[in-house]
């Protein structure tokens, strides 16, 4: 927890990877929550309210309703994230601190998006490549990319599932099963089926993967850049 003595050096050093200044609570509280989410996905940090961009302490008074609005918005971050919020007096002015830990359950998601800290700024991950790099940095293993040596697309796949997929994807009935798997990138480089193949098209995959969870992403358009949900 910061105090009068420890907060001043942070302010003097200016905004950076672990420090963000806000002169006041923005009209859209979600802007604060995006910063908090970014800190949690990085090494944590301090969001100081009552300090302008030049590092001048102007002070701020946070009424109960604003504090409640901030806490309510933070509660929308998933998985749940606990942040401390407290005030520090500097002379005759009050600075409010939101103390954000480095999250242990990355990635943290707010309003369907992942935010990360890059230098002194917070960025929203927009492309699949950015997300892939972030997961790798977090040492997250893509479960669906792991080779599934027991799964054979010709003997272990549920033909009805593949038929339904052809219908939904408006594919020709003559489209080979293997081509469908290749188009969905469900093979490794040596053409071994991935776990994702068994998850999508296996017969009762929950028997093999009782703890697996499927998460879906809705993109805007066809270029997989902007995430809607």
LOPARO-435287 format. One record per residue (C-alpha): x, y, z; residue number from 1; chain; residue in three letters. Coordinates in Angstrom, 2 decimals, padded with zeros to 5 digits. Example, Ala and Ser with C-alpha at 12.3 -4.5 7.8 and 13.67 -1.06 7.14 Angstrom:
residues 2
REC        X        Y        Z   nr  kette  rest
REC   012.30  -004.50   007.80    1      A   ala
REC   013.67  -001.06   007.14    2      A   ser
END
This chain:
residues 229
REC        X        Y        Z   nr  kette  rest
REC   000.00   000.00   000.00    1      A   unk
REC   001.35   003.42  -000.96    2      A   unk
REC   001.69   006.23   001.55    3      A   unk
REC   002.68   009.89   001.38    4      A   unk
REC   006.38   009.05   001.20    5      A   unk
REC   006.24   006.25  -001.33    6      A   unk
REC   003.72   007.80  -003.72    7      A   unk
REC   005.73   010.94  -004.43    8      A   unk
REC   008.66   009.17  -006.20    9      A   unk
REC   006.14   007.38  -008.45   10      A   unk
REC   004.59   010.70  -009.42   11      A   unk
REC   007.99   012.33  -009.94   12      A   unk
REC   009.04   009.55  -012.34   13      A   unk
REC   005.93   010.09  -014.48   14      A   unk
REC   003.66   007.63  -016.21   15      A   unk
REC   005.15   004.33  -017.24   16      A   unk
REC   004.65   000.61  -017.50   17      A   unk
REC   003.40   000.38  -013.89   18      A   unk
REC   001.91   003.83  -013.33   19      A   unk
REC  -001.00   005.67  -014.94   20      A   unk
REC  -002.28   009.17  -014.07   21      A   unk
REC  -005.89   010.34  -014.24   22      A   unk
REC  -006.82   013.88  -013.34   23      A   unk
REC  -010.34   012.73  -012.48   24      A   unk
REC  -012.69   009.78  -012.92   25      A   unk
REC  -013.70   009.80  -016.61   26      A   unk
REC  -017.38   010.05  -017.49   27      A   unk
REC  -017.09   006.51  -018.85   28      A   unk
REC  -015.83   004.48  -015.89   29      A   unk
REC  -015.00   001.61  -018.23   30      A   unk
REC  -011.95   003.62  -019.37   31      A   unk
REC  -010.48   003.11  -015.91   32      A   unk
REC  -011.37  -000.56  -015.96   33      A   unk
REC  -009.59  -001.05  -019.28   34      A   unk
REC  -006.40   000.35  -017.69   35      A   unk
REC  -006.87  -001.91  -014.65   36      A   unk
REC  -007.38  -004.95  -016.87   37      A   unk
REC  -004.19  -004.07  -018.78   38      A   unk
REC  -002.18  -003.80  -015.53   39      A   unk
REC  -003.51  -007.18  -014.38   40      A   unk
REC  -002.42  -008.76  -017.66   41      A   unk
REC   001.06  -007.30  -017.18   42      A   unk
REC   003.07  -006.86  -013.97   43      A   unk
REC   000.44  -004.93  -012.04   44      A   unk
REC   000.58  -001.22  -011.33   45      A   unk
REC  -000.90   001.86  -009.76   46      A   unk
REC  -003.65   003.99  -011.22   47      A   unk
REC  -003.44   007.41  -009.55   48      A   unk
REC  -006.55   009.59  -009.71   49      A   unk
REC  -005.97   013.26  -008.97   50      A   unk
REC  -002.72   013.66  -010.91   51      A   unk
REC  -002.55   015.29  -014.35   52      A   unk
REC  -000.45   014.13  -017.30   53      A   unk
REC   002.38   016.47  -016.29   54      A   unk
REC   002.69   014.86  -012.88   55      A   unk
REC   001.04   017.74  -011.04   56      A   unk
REC  -001.03   016.73  -008.05   57      A   unk
REC  -004.42   018.44  -008.40   58      A   unk
REC  -006.31   016.25  -005.96   59      A   unk
REC  -009.74   014.73  -006.30   60      A   unk
REC  -012.70   013.89  -004.11   61      A   unk
REC  -014.30   010.52  -004.81   62      A   unk
REC  -017.83   010.30  -003.49   63      A   unk
REC  -019.28   006.95  -002.48   64      A   unk
REC  -021.29   006.64  -005.69   65      A   unk
REC  -018.19   007.03  -007.85   66      A   unk
REC  -016.24   004.53  -005.78   67      A   unk
REC  -019.14   002.10  -006.07   68      A   unk
REC  -019.27   002.64  -009.85   69      A   unk
REC  -015.55   001.88  -010.12   70      A   unk
REC  -015.84  -001.25  -007.99   71      A   unk
REC  -018.86  -002.36  -009.97   72      A   unk
REC  -016.99  -001.95  -013.23   73      A   unk
REC  -013.94  -003.83  -011.89   74      A   unk
REC  -016.24  -006.70  -010.94   75      A   unk
REC  -016.98  -007.16  -014.64   76      A   unk
REC  -013.39  -008.26  -015.25   77      A   unk
REC  -013.15  -012.02  -015.74   78      A   unk
REC  -011.76  -013.99  -013.98   79      A   unk
REC  -012.44  -012.09  -010.77   80      A   unk
REC  -009.74  -009.59  -009.85   81      A   unk
REC  -009.25  -008.02  -006.41   82      A   unk
REC  -007.86  -004.47  -006.41   83      A   unk
REC  -007.29  -002.21  -003.44   84      A   unk
REC  -008.65   001.34  -003.65   85      A   unk
REC  -007.59   003.90  -001.06   86      A   unk
REC  -006.69   007.57  -000.67   87      A   unk
REC  -003.32   009.17   000.06   88      A   unk
REC  -002.95   012.76   001.24   89      A   unk
REC  -000.22   014.86  -000.35   90      A   unk
REC  -000.17   018.21   001.40   91      A   unk
REC  -003.70   019.53   001.33   92      A   unk
REC  -004.69   017.42  -001.70   93      A   unk
REC  -006.02   013.87  -001.92   94      A   unk
REC  -004.94   011.31  -004.50   95      A   unk
REC  -006.93   008.11  -004.91   96      A   unk
REC  -004.96   004.96  -005.66   97      A   unk
REC  -006.19   001.83  -007.41   98      A   unk
REC  -003.57  -000.78  -006.58   99      A   unk
REC  -003.69  -003.50  -009.24  100      A   unk
REC  -001.84  -006.81  -008.73  101      A   unk
REC  -000.22  -008.79  -011.49  102      A   unk
REC  -002.93  -011.35  -012.14  103      A   unk
REC  -002.28  -015.01  -011.46  104      A   unk
REC  -005.01  -016.18  -013.82  105      A   unk
REC  -004.15  -014.36  -017.04  106      A   unk
REC  -005.67  -013.51  -019.40  107      A   unk
REC  -008.10  -011.11  -017.76  108      A   unk
REC  -010.95  -010.07  -019.99  109      A   unk
REC  -013.12  -006.99  -019.77  110      A   unk
REC  -016.20  -006.51  -021.92  111      A   unk
REC  -015.13  -009.35  -024.18  112      A   unk
REC  -011.66  -007.95  -024.85  113      A   unk
REC  -008.11  -008.44  -023.63  114      A   unk
REC  -006.13  -005.33  -022.68  115      A   unk
REC  -002.38  -005.31  -022.11  116      A   unk
REC   000.20  -002.78  -021.01  117      A   unk
REC   002.71  -001.66  -023.64  118      A   unk
REC   005.15   000.89  -022.29  119      A   unk
REC   003.17   003.75  -020.77  120      A   unk
REC   000.01   002.87  -022.69  121      A   unk
REC  -002.72   000.27  -022.52  122      A   unk
REC  -003.64  -001.50  -025.72  123      A   unk
REC  -006.54  -003.66  -026.77  124      A   unk
REC  -005.51  -006.87  -028.51  125      A   unk
REC  -007.21  -006.83  -031.90  126      A   unk
REC  -005.66  -009.53  -034.05  127      A   unk
REC  -005.32  -013.27  -033.67  128      A   unk
REC  -001.54  -012.91  -033.89  129      A   unk
REC  -001.46  -010.42  -031.00  130      A   unk
REC  -003.55  -012.78  -028.89  131      A   unk
REC  -001.36  -015.75  -029.81  132      A   unk
REC   001.78  -013.85  -028.77  133      A   unk
REC   000.17  -012.80  -025.50  134      A   unk
REC  -000.82  -016.36  -024.61  135      A   unk
REC   002.71  -017.53  -025.39  136      A   unk
REC   004.15  -014.83  -023.14  137      A   unk
REC   001.81  -016.01  -020.37  138      A   unk
REC   003.06  -019.58  -020.90  139      A   unk
REC  -000.42  -020.63  -021.86  140      A   unk
REC  -000.56  -023.84  -023.88  141      A   unk
REC  -003.18  -024.01  -026.60  142      A   unk
REC  -004.95  -027.18  -025.59  143      A   unk
REC  -006.71  -027.50  -028.94  144      A   unk
REC  -003.34  -027.42  -030.76  145      A   unk
REC  -001.85  -030.38  -028.88  146      A   unk
REC  -001.53  -033.53  -031.03  147      A   unk
REC  -004.25  -036.08  -030.33  148      A   unk
REC  -002.59  -039.37  -031.25  149      A   unk
REC  -005.58  -041.57  -030.50  150      A   unk
REC  -007.97  -039.71  -032.82  151      A   unk
REC  -008.38  -040.94  -036.40  152      A   unk
REC  -010.65  -038.83  -038.60  153      A   unk
REC  -011.84  -041.89  -040.53  154      A   unk
REC  -012.69  -044.19  -037.61  155      A   unk
REC  -013.22  -041.90  -034.59  156      A   unk
REC  -015.10  -038.98  -036.12  157      A   unk
REC  -018.85  -038.59  -035.78  158      A   unk
REC  -020.12  -038.57  -039.35  159      A   unk
REC  -023.33  -036.80  -038.35  160      A   unk
REC  -021.31  -033.99  -036.81  161      A   unk
REC  -019.29  -033.62  -040.01  162      A   unk
REC  -022.48  -033.73  -042.08  163      A   unk
REC  -024.03  -031.01  -039.91  164      A   unk
REC  -020.89  -028.91  -040.30  165      A   unk
REC  -021.02  -029.26  -044.09  166      A   unk
REC  -024.60  -028.01  -043.99  167      A   unk
REC  -023.88  -025.05  -041.68  168      A   unk
REC  -020.74  -024.09  -043.63  169      A   unk
REC  -022.60  -024.52  -046.95  170      A   unk
REC  -020.02  -026.98  -048.23  171      A   unk
REC  -020.61  -029.47  -050.99  172      A   unk
REC  -021.57  -032.97  -049.77  173      A   unk
REC  -018.64  -034.23  -051.81  174      A   unk
REC  -016.07  -032.20  -049.83  175      A   unk
REC  -013.67  -034.79  -048.34  176      A   unk
REC  -013.46  -035.06  -044.57  177      A   unk
REC  -009.71  -034.53  -044.72  178      A   unk
REC  -010.13  -031.25  -046.59  179      A   unk
REC  -012.52  -030.00  -043.91  180      A   unk
REC  -009.99  -030.84  -041.20  181      A   unk
REC  -007.19  -029.18  -043.17  182      A   unk
REC  -009.24  -026.02  -043.78  183      A   unk
REC  -009.94  -025.77  -040.04  184      A   unk
REC  -006.22  -026.33  -039.29  185      A   unk
REC  -007.01  -029.40  -037.22  186      A   unk
REC  -003.86  -031.23  -038.29  187      A   unk
REC  -000.29  -030.77  -037.07  188      A   unk
REC   002.50  -030.37  -039.61  189      A   unk
REC   002.92  -034.14  -039.80  190      A   unk
REC  -000.85  -034.55  -040.31  191      A   unk
REC  -001.59  -035.82  -036.81  192      A   unk
REC  -005.04  -034.75  -035.62  193      A   unk
REC  -005.11  -032.10  -032.90  194      A   unk
REC  -007.21  -032.12  -029.75  195      A   unk
REC  -009.41  -029.55  -031.46  196      A   unk
REC  -010.33  -032.15  -034.07  197      A   unk
REC  -011.54  -034.56  -031.42  198      A   unk
REC  -013.35  -031.76  -029.57  199      A   unk
REC  -015.21  -030.66  -032.69  200      A   unk
REC  -015.93  -033.94  -034.40  201      A   unk
REC  -015.17  -036.78  -032.00  202      A   unk
REC  -017.73  -039.19  -030.65  203      A   unk
REC  -018.52  -038.08  -027.10  204      A   unk
REC  -015.31  -036.07  -026.63  205      A   unk
REC  -016.33  -035.28  -023.04  206      A   unk
REC  -015.35  -038.83  -022.13  207      A   unk
REC  -011.76  -038.16  -023.17  208      A   unk
REC  -011.67  -034.49  -022.10  209      A   unk
REC  -013.91  -034.25  -019.00  210      A   unk
REC  -012.33  -030.97  -017.86  211      A   unk
REC  -012.13  -029.18  -021.20  212      A   unk
REC  -013.97  -025.89  -021.73  213      A   unk
REC  -014.81  -024.43  -025.13  214      A   unk
REC  -014.63  -020.65  -025.50  215      A   unk
REC  -016.05  -018.99  -028.61  216      A   unk
REC  -015.20  -015.63  -030.16  217      A   unk
REC  -017.46  -013.59  -032.44  218      A   unk
REC  -015.53  -011.49  -034.96  219      A   unk
REC  -016.82  -008.54  -036.95  220      A   unk
REC  -016.68  -009.31  -040.67  221      A   unk
REC  -014.46  -011.98  -042.15  222      A   unk
REC  -010.92  -010.77  -041.41  223      A   unk
REC  -010.75  -011.81  -037.72  224      A   unk
REC  -009.50  -008.41  -036.58  225      A   unk
REC  -012.29  -006.85  -034.50  226      A   unk
REC  -013.82  -008.92  -031.72  227      A   unk
REC  -017.50  -008.27  -031.03  228      A   unk
REC  -017.98  -010.74  -028.19  229      A   unk
END
